[in-house]
Amino acid sequence: MENGLERQSLILIGYCAFRLMLEVTSQLTFLGLAFIAGFIGALMGIGGGIIIVPTLTMIFGVPIKEAIAISIVAVVATSISGGSSYVEQRITNIRLAIFLETSTTIGAFIGALLVLIVSGNYLFVAFALLAFYLAVSQILSVKREVKRTESNDFMKVTQDRVSRYFNLRGDYFDISINHKVDYLVKNSILGWVVSFFAGLGSGLLGVGGGIFKVSVMNIFMNVPLKVAVATSKFMIGVTAATSAVLYFVAGLLNLDYIAPAALGTMLGATAGTVLMNKIKVKWLKVFFFLLMCYIGYNMLGKGLLLTLSVRLPFT
């Protein structure tokens, strides 16, 4: 009888130890993936949701709405870590960030409300098309960006009235070319409007919105790419915090994953911010092209699957 009880106790202890080992391994795996998300997010000025959301849903089996909510919290963490570092390096344009954040926050709030009550099937397709357009624009402007950065041509534009009124301009020191870059901001109203839709995508799809804001600032508003990355990193925390409050109230925050998500993305963002200004701008452009093609393809795949039941390869 005693041997039977001892055997059952050993089996129970072994089972508990095995479950604990699996849990620890799972948490460490997600911590590592969150680190990668934070690192890429710091280099690209995004929140890292494009890695965290599919990881949680496909590998860990977390429901999509909970995954989006966890991703949004991670975006807040990585913005705090990465954004503060770029401010210290004097790359972030805080005045521009505050101007664009007024529309982005509204979009994020509306997006978070919509995800709780409606389907975002068609928005996947719309954002996919925008991602492809911005990807092509980025890769076609590589040589032009490099030339303008090295020759300081970002000052040779005419500001619109709003940009002049708010004095939307700035400068930063580019370590990779050992050169100070000055710039003027233009097309401020266009940037403000597109930032609203970037915020909408952040709240609705959990992608942070930074990938769109960086490209809009760089391509349409005459903002150097590195400044756009740093400014976006500063902005996305406020945008994500707006959505995170609503997700918390709705009870969608899974506490088992929030801690490793926040810790991993903060560590990764810290490492990424140290490296970003040392990378030549042409390589950042190439990274952006590849990243936006990846985002666009995956969003298009989700949209076609949900709307037309058509599955693209590798989605």
Contacts in CASP RR format, 6 or more apart in sequence:
PFRMAT RR
TARGET T0000
AUTHOR 0000-0000-0000
METHOD contacts of the structure
MODEL  1
MENGLERQSLILIGYCAFRLMLEVTSQLTFLGLAFIAGFIGALMGIGGGI
IIVPTLTMIFGVPIKEAIAISIVAVVATSISGGSSYVEQRITNIRLAIFL
ETSTTIGAFIGALLVLIVSGNYLFVAFALLAFYLAVSQILSVKREVKRTE
SNDFMKVTQDRVSRYFNLRGDYFDISINHKVDYLVKNSILGWVVSFFAGL
GSGLLGVGGGIFKVSVMNIFMNVPLKVAVATSKFMIGVTAATSAVLYFVA
GLLNLDYIAPAALGTMLGATAGTVLMNKIKVKWLKVFFFLLMCYIGYNML
GKGLLLTLSVRLPFT
26 60 0 8 1.000
27 260 0 8 1.000
28 260 0 8 1.000
30 55 0 8 1.000
30 56 0 8 1.000
30 60 0 8 1.000
30 257 0 8 1.000
30 260 0 8 1.000
30 261 0 8 1.000
31 260 0 8 1.000
31 263 0 8 1.000
31 264 0 8 1.000
32 264 0 8 1.000
33 51 0 8 1.000
33 52 0 8 1.000
33 55 0 8 1.000
34 52 0 8 1.000
34 74 0 8 1.000
34 260 0 8 1.000
34 261 0 8 1.000
34 262 0 8 1.000
34 263 0 8 1.000
34 264 0 8 1.000
34 265 0 8 1.000
34 268 0 8 1.000
35 264 0 8 1.000
35 265 0 8 1.000
35 267 0 8 1.000
35 268 0 8 1.000
35 271 0 8 1.000
36 51 0 8 1.000
36 268 0 8 1.000
37 47 0 8 1.000
37 48 0 8 1.000
37 49 0 8 1.000
37 50 0 8 1.000
37 51 0 8 1.000
37 52 0 8 1.000
37 55 0 8 1.000
37 74 0 8 1.000
37 78 0 8 1.000
37 264 0 8 1.000
37 265 0 8 1.000
37 268 0 8 1.000
38 47 0 8 1.000
38 48 0 8 1.000
38 74 0 8 1.000
38 78 0 8 1.000
38 264 0 8 1.000
38 265 0 8 1.000
38 266 0 8 1.000
38 267 0 8 1.000
38 268 0 8 1.000
38 269 0 8 1.000
38 272 0 8 1.000
39 268 0 8 1.000
39 269 0 8 1.000
39 271 0 8 1.000
39 272 0 8 1.000
40 46 0 8 1.000
40 48 0 8 1.000
40 51 0 8 1.000
40 291 0 8 1.000
41 47 0 8 1.000
41 48 0 8 1.000
41 78 0 8 1.000
41 233 0 8 1.000
41 269 0 8 1.000
41 272 0 8 1.000
42 78 0 8 1.000
42 81 0 8 1.000
42 82 0 8 1.000
42 85 0 8 1.000
42 233 0 8 1.000
42 268 0 8 1.000
42 269 0 8 1.000
42 270 0 8 1.000
42 271 0 8 1.000
42 272 0 8 1.000
42 273 0 8 1.000
42 275 0 8 1.000
42 276 0 8 1.000
43 229 0 8 1.000
43 272 0 8 1.000
43 275 0 8 1.000
43 276 0 8 1.000
43 279 0 8 1.000
43 284 0 8 1.000
43 287 0 8 1.000
44 211 0 8 1.000
44 214 0 8 1.000
44 229 0 8 1.000
44 284 0 8 1.000
44 287 0 8 1.000
44 288 0 8 1.000
44 291 0 8 1.000
45 210 0 8 1.000
45 211 0 8 1.000
45 214 0 8 1.000
45 228 0 8 1.000
45 229 0 8 1.000
45 230 0 8 1.000
45 232 0 8 1.000
45 233 0 8 1.000
45 236 0 8 1.000
46 207 0 8 1.000
46 208 0 8 1.000
46 209 0 8 1.000
46 210 0 8 1.000
46 211 0 8 1.000
46 214 0 8 1.000
46 232 0 8 1.000
46 236 0 8 1.000
46 291 0 8 1.000
47 74 0 8 1.000
47 75 0 8 1.000
47 78 0 8 1.000
47 79 0 8 1.000
47 208 0 8 1.000
47 209 0 8 1.000
47 210 0 8 1.000
47 233 0 8 1.000
47 236 0 8 1.000
47 240 0 8 1.000
47 265 0 8 1.000
48 71 0 8 1.000
48 74 0 8 1.000
48 75 0 8 1.000
48 78 0 8 1.000
48 208 0 8 1.000
48 265 0 8 1.000
49 71 0 8 1.000
49 74 0 8 1.000
49 75 0 8 1.000
49 206 0 8 1.000
49 207 0 8 1.000
49 208 0 8 1.000
50 207 0 8 1.000
50 211 0 8 1.000
50 291 0 8 1.000
50 294 0 8 1.000
50 295 0 8 1.000
50 298 0 8 1.000
52 67 0 8 1.000
52 70 0 8 1.000
52 71 0 8 1.000
52 74 0 8 1.000
52 261 0 8 1.000
52 265 0 8 1.000
53 64 0 8 1.000
53 67 0 8 1.000
53 68 0 8 1.000
53 71 0 8 1.000
53 206 0 8 1.000
53 207 0 8 1.000
54 298 0 8 1.000
56 62 0 8 1.000
56 66 0 8 1.000
56 67 0 8 1.000
56 70 0 8 1.000
56 71 0 8 1.000
56 257 0 8 1.000
57 63 0 8 1.000
57 64 0 8 1.000
57 67 0 8 1.000
60 257 0 8 1.000
62 70 0 8 1.000
62 254 0 8 1.000
62 257 0 8 1.000
65 115 0 8 1.000
65 252 0 8 1.000
66 252 0 8 1.000
66 253 0 8 1.000
66 254 0 8 1.000
68 115 0 8 1.000
68 203 0 8 1.000
68 205 0 8 1.000
68 206 0 8 1.000
68 247 0 8 1.000
68 252 0 8 1.000
69 244 0 8 1.000
69 247 0 8 1.000
69 248 0 8 1.000
69 250 0 8 1.000
69 252 0 8 1.000
69 253 0 8 1.000
69 254 0 8 1.000
70 253 0 8 1.000
70 254 0 8 1.000
70 257 0 8 1.000
70 258 0 8 1.000
70 261 0 8 1.000
71 206 0 8 1.000
71 208 0 8 1.000
71 261 0 8 1.000
72 202 0 8 1.000
72 203 0 8 1.000
72 206 0 8 1.000
72 208 0 8 1.000
72 240 0 8 1.000
72 243 0 8 1.000
72 244 0 8 1.000
72 247 0 8 1.000
73 240 0 8 1.000
73 244 0 8 1.000
73 247 0 8 1.000
73 253 0 8 1.000
73 258 0 8 1.000
73 261 0 8 1.000
73 262 0 8 1.000
74 258 0 8 1.000
74 261 0 8 1.000
74 262 0 8 1.000
74 264 0 8 1.000
74 265 0 8 1.000
75 202 0 8 1.000
75 206 0 8 1.000
75 208 0 8 1.000
75 236 0 8 1.000
75 237 0 8 1.000
75 239 0 8 1.000
75 240 0 8 1.000
75 265 0 8 1.000
76 237 0 8 1.000
76 240 0 8 1.000
76 241 0 8 1.000
76 244 0 8 1.000
76 262 0 8 1.000
77 261 0 8 1.000
77 262 0 8 1.000
77 263 0 8 1.000
77 264 0 8 1.000
77 265 0 8 1.000
77 266 0 8 1.000
77 269 0 8 1.000
78 233 0 8 1.000
78 265 0 8 1.000
78 266 0 8 1.000
78 268 0 8 1.000
78 269 0 8 1.000
79 233 0 8 1.000
79 234 0 8 1.000
79 235 0 8 1.000
79 236 0 8 1.000
79 237 0 8 1.000
79 238 0 8 1.000
79 240 0 8 1.000
79 269 0 8 1.000
80 237 0 8 1.000
80 266 0 8 1.000
81 265 0 8 1.000
81 266 0 8 1.000
81 267 0 8 1.000
81 268 0 8 1.000
81 269 0 8 1.000
81 270 0 8 1.000
81 273 0 8 1.000
82 233 0 8 1.000
82 269 0 8 1.000
82 270 0 8 1.000
82 272 0 8 1.000
82 273 0 8 1.000
83 92 0 8 1.000
83 230 0 8 1.000
83 233 0 8 1.000
83 234 0 8 1.000
83 269 0 8 1.000
83 273 0 8 1.000
85 269 0 8 1.000
85 270 0 8 1.000
85 273 0 8 1.000
85 274 0 8 1.000
86 92 0 8 1.000
86 229 0 8 1.000
86 230 0 8 1.000
86 233 0 8 1.000
86 234 0 8 1.000
86 273 0 8 1.000
86 276 0 8 1.000
87 94 0 8 1.000
87 230 0 8 1.000
87 234 0 8 1.000
89 172 0 8 1.000
89 230 0 8 1.000
89 273 0 8 1.000
89 277 0 8 1.000
90 172 0 8 1.000
90 173 0 8 1.000
91 172 0 8 1.000
91 226 0 8 1.000
91 227 0 8 1.000
91 229 0 8 1.000
91 230 0 8 1.000
91 277 0 8 1.000
92 227 0 8 1.000
92 230 0 8 1.000
92 231 0 8 1.000
92 233 0 8 1.000
92 234 0 8 1.000
93 168 0 8 1.000
93 170 0 8 1.000
93 185 0 8 1.000
93 223 0 8 1.000
93 227 0 8 1.000
93 230 0 8 1.000
93 231 0 8 1.000
94 231 0 8 1.000
94 234 0 8 1.000
95 166 0 8 1.000
95 167 0 8 1.000
95 168 0 8 1.000
96 168 0 8 1.000
96 185 0 8 1.000
96 217 0 8 1.000
96 223 0 8 1.000
96 231 0 8 1.000
97 231 0 8 1.000
97 234 0 8 1.000
97 235 0 8 1.000
99 166 0 8 1.000
99 168 0 8 1.000
99 188 0 8 1.000
99 192 0 8 1.000
100 191 0 8 1.000
100 192 0 8 1.000
100 195 0 8 1.000
100 213 0 8 1.000
100 217 0 8 1.000
100 231 0 8 1.000
100 235 0 8 1.000
101 195 0 8 1.000
101 235 0 8 1.000
101 238 0 8 1.000
101 239 0 8 1.000
102 192 0 8 1.000
103 192 0 8 1.000
103 193 0 8 1.000
103 195 0 8 1.000
103 196 0 8 1.000
104 195 0 8 1.000
104 196 0 8 1.000
104 198 0 8 1.000
104 199 0 8 1.000
104 202 0 8 1.000
104 209 0 8 1.000
104 213 0 8 1.000
104 235 0 8 1.000
104 238 0 8 1.000
104 239 0 8 1.000
105 199 0 8 1.000
105 238 0 8 1.000
105 239 0 8 1.000
105 242 0 8 1.000
106 196 0 8 1.000
107 196 0 8 1.000
107 197 0 8 1.000
107 199 0 8 1.000
107 200 0 8 1.000
107 201 0 8 1.000
107 202 0 8 1.000
107 203 0 8 1.000
108 199 0 8 1.000
108 200 0 8 1.000
108 201 0 8 1.000
108 202 0 8 1.000
108 203 0 8 1.000
108 239 0 8 1.000
108 240 0 8 1.000
108 242 0 8 1.000
108 243 0 8 1.000
109 242 0 8 1.000
109 243 0 8 1.000
109 246 0 8 1.000
110 200 0 8 1.000
111 199 0 8 1.000
111 200 0 8 1.000
111 201 0 8 1.000
111 202 0 8 1.000
111 203 0 8 1.000
111 204 0 8 1.000
111 243 0 8 1.000
112 203 0 8 1.000
112 204 0 8 1.000
112 242 0 8 1.000
112 243 0 8 1.000
112 246 0 8 1.000
112 247 0 8 1.000
113 246 0 8 1.000
114 120 0 8 1.000
114 200 0 8 1.000
114 203 0 8 1.000
114 204 0 8 1.000
115 203 0 8 1.000
115 204 0 8 1.000
116 246 0 8 1.000
116 250 0 8 1.000
119 306 0 8 1.000
120 204 0 8 1.000
120 205 0 8 1.000
120 306 0 8 1.000
121 303 0 8 1.000
121 306 0 8 1.000
121 307 0 8 1.000
122 303 0 8 1.000
122 307 0 8 1.000
123 200 0 8 1.000
123 201 0 8 1.000
123 204 0 8 1.000
123 205 0 8 1.000
124 205 0 8 1.000
124 299 0 8 1.000
124 300 0 8 1.000
124 301 0 8 1.000
124 302 0 8 1.000
124 303 0 8 1.000
124 306 0 8 1.000
125 299 0 8 1.000
125 300 0 8 1.000
125 303 0 8 1.000
125 304 0 8 1.000
125 307 0 8 1.000
127 201 0 8 1.000
127 205 0 8 1.000
127 207 0 8 1.000
127 212 0 8 1.000
127 296 0 8 1.000
127 299 0 8 1.000
128 295 0 8 1.000
128 296 0 8 1.000
128 297 0 8 1.000
128 298 0 8 1.000
128 299 0 8 1.000
128 300 0 8 1.000
128 301 0 8 1.000
128 303 0 8 1.000
129 300 0 8 1.000
130 197 0 8 1.000
130 212 0 8 1.000
131 211 0 8 1.000
131 212 0 8 1.000
131 292 0 8 1.000
131 293 0 8 1.000
131 295 0 8 1.000
131 296 0 8 1.000
131 299 0 8 1.000
132 292 0 8 1.000
132 293 0 8 1.000
132 296 0 8 1.000
132 300 0 8 1.000
134 211 0 8 1.000
134 212 0 8 1.000
134 215 0 8 1.000
134 216 0 8 1.000
134 219 0 8 1.000
134 292 0 8 1.000
135 288 0 8 1.000
135 289 0 8 1.000
135 292 0 8 1.000
135 293 0 8 1.000
135 296 0 8 1.000
136 289 0 8 1.000
137 215 0 8 1.000
137 219 0 8 1.000
138 215 0 8 1.000
138 218 0 8 1.000
138 219 0 8 1.000
138 285 0 8 1.000
138 288 0 8 1.000
138 289 0 8 1.000
138 292 0 8 1.000
139 285 0 8 1.000
139 286 0 8 1.000
139 289 0 8 1.000
141 218 0 8 1.000
141 219 0 8 1.000
141 285 0 8 1.000
142 282 0 8 1.000
142 285 0 8 1.000
142 286 0 8 1.000
143 282 0 8 1.000
145 218 0 8 1.000
145 224 0 8 1.000
145 225 0 8 1.000
145 281 0 8 1.000
145 282 0 8 1.000
145 285 0 8 1.000
146 280 0 8 1.000
146 281 0 8 1.000
146 282 0 8 1.000
147 153 0 8 1.000
148 154 0 8 1.000
148 224 0 8 1.000
149 174 0 8 1.000
149 177 0 8 1.000
149 179 0 8 1.000
149 181 0 8 1.000
149 224 0 8 1.000
149 281 0 8 1.000
150 177 0 8 1.000
150 179 0 8 1.000
152 179 0 8 1.000
152 180 0 8 1.000
152 181 0 8 1.000
152 182 0 8 1.000
154 181 0 8 1.000
154 182 0 8 1.000
154 183 0 8 1.000
154 184 0 8 1.000
154 222 0 8 1.000
154 223 0 8 1.000
154 224 0 8 1.000
155 182 0 8 1.000
155 183 0 8 1.000
155 184 0 8 1.000
157 184 0 8 1.000
157 186 0 8 1.000
157 222 0 8 1.000
158 186 0 8 1.000
159 168 0 8 1.000
159 169 0 8 1.000
159 184 0 8 1.000
159 185 0 8 1.000
159 186 0 8 1.000
160 186 0 8 1.000
160 187 0 8 1.000
160 188 0 8 1.000
160 189 0 8 1.000
162 168 0 8 1.000
162 188 0 8 1.000
162 189 0 8 1.000
163 169 0 8 1.000
163 184 0 8 1.000
163 185 0 8 1.000
163 186 0 8 1.000
163 188 0 8 1.000
166 188 0 8 1.000
168 184 0 8 1.000
168 185 0 8 1.000
168 188 0 8 1.000
169 182 0 8 1.000
169 183 0 8 1.000
169 184 0 8 1.000
169 185 0 8 1.000
170 182 0 8 1.000
170 183 0 8 1.000
170 184 0 8 1.000
170 227 0 8 1.000
171 180 0 8 1.000
171 181 0 8 1.000
171 182 0 8 1.000
171 183 0 8 1.000
172 180 0 8 1.000
172 181 0 8 1.000
172 224 0 8 1.000
172 226 0 8 1.000
172 227 0 8 1.000
172 230 0 8 1.000
173 179 0 8 1.000
173 180 0 8 1.000
173 181 0 8 1.000
174 180 0 8 1.000
174 181 0 8 1.000
174 226 0 8 1.000
174 277 0 8 1.000
174 281 0 8 1.000
175 277 0 8 1.000
175 278 0 8 1.000
176 277 0 8 1.000
176 278 0 8 1.000
176 279 0 8 1.000
176 280 0 8 1.000
176 281 0 8 1.000
177 280 0 8 1.000
181 224 0 8 1.000
183 222 0 8 1.000
183 223 0 8 1.000
183 224 0 8 1.000
183 227 0 8 1.000
184 222 0 8 1.000
185 221 0 8 1.000
185 222 0 8 1.000
185 223 0 8 1.000
186 221 0 8 1.000
186 222 0 8 1.000
187 220 0 8 1.000
187 221 0 8 1.000
187 222 0 8 1.000
188 221 0 8 1.000
190 216 0 8 1.000
190 220 0 8 1.000
190 221 0 8 1.000
191 216 0 8 1.000
191 217 0 8 1.000
191 220 0 8 1.000
191 221 0 8 1.000
194 212 0 8 1.000
194 213 0 8 1.000
194 216 0 8 1.000
194 220 0 8 1.000
195 213 0 8 1.000
195 216 0 8 1.000
197 212 0 8 1.000
198 209 0 8 1.000
198 210 0 8 1.000
198 212 0 8 1.000
198 213 0 8 1.000
198 216 0 8 1.000
199 208 0 8 1.000
199 209 0 8 1.000
199 239 0 8 1.000
201 207 0 8 1.000
201 208 0 8 1.000
201 209 0 8 1.000
201 212 0 8 1.000
202 208 0 8 1.000
202 209 0 8 1.000
202 210 0 8 1.000
202 236 0 8 1.000
202 239 0 8 1.000
202 240 0 8 1.000
202 243 0 8 1.000
203 239 0 8 1.000
203 243 0 8 1.000
205 299 0 8 1.000
206 243 0 8 1.000
207 295 0 8 1.000
208 236 0 8 1.000
208 239 0 8 1.000
208 240 0 8 1.000
209 236 0 8 1.000
209 239 0 8 1.000
210 232 0 8 1.000
210 235 0 8 1.000
210 236 0 8 1.000
211 291 0 8 1.000
211 292 0 8 1.000
211 295 0 8 1.000
213 228 0 8 1.000
213 232 0 8 1.000
213 235 0 8 1.000
213 236 0 8 1.000
214 225 0 8 1.000
214 228 0 8 1.000
214 229 0 8 1.000
214 232 0 8 1.000
214 288 0 8 1.000
215 228 0 8 1.000
215 288 0 8 1.000
215 292 0 8 1.000
217 223 0 8 1.000
217 227 0 8 1.000
217 228 0 8 1.000
217 231 0 8 1.000
217 232 0 8 1.000
218 224 0 8 1.000
218 225 0 8 1.000
218 228 0 8 1.000
223 231 0 8 1.000
224 281 0 8 1.000
225 281 0 8 1.000
225 284 0 8 1.000
225 285 0 8 1.000
225 288 0 8 1.000
226 276 0 8 1.000
226 277 0 8 1.000
226 281 0 8 1.000
226 284 0 8 1.000
229 276 0 8 1.000
229 284 0 8 1.000
230 276 0 8 1.000
233 269 0 8 1.000
233 273 0 8 1.000
244 253 0 8 1.000
247 253 0 8 1.000
276 284 0 8 1.000
297 312 0 8 1.000
297 315 0 8 1.000
298 315 0 8 1.000
300 312 0 8 1.000
301 310 0 8 1.000
301 311 0 8 1.000
301 312 0 8 1.000
301 315 0 8 1.000
302 315 0 8 1.000
304 310 0 8 1.000
304 311 0 8 1.000
304 312 0 8 1.000
305 311 0 8 1.000
305 312 0 8 1.000
305 315 0 8 1.000
END
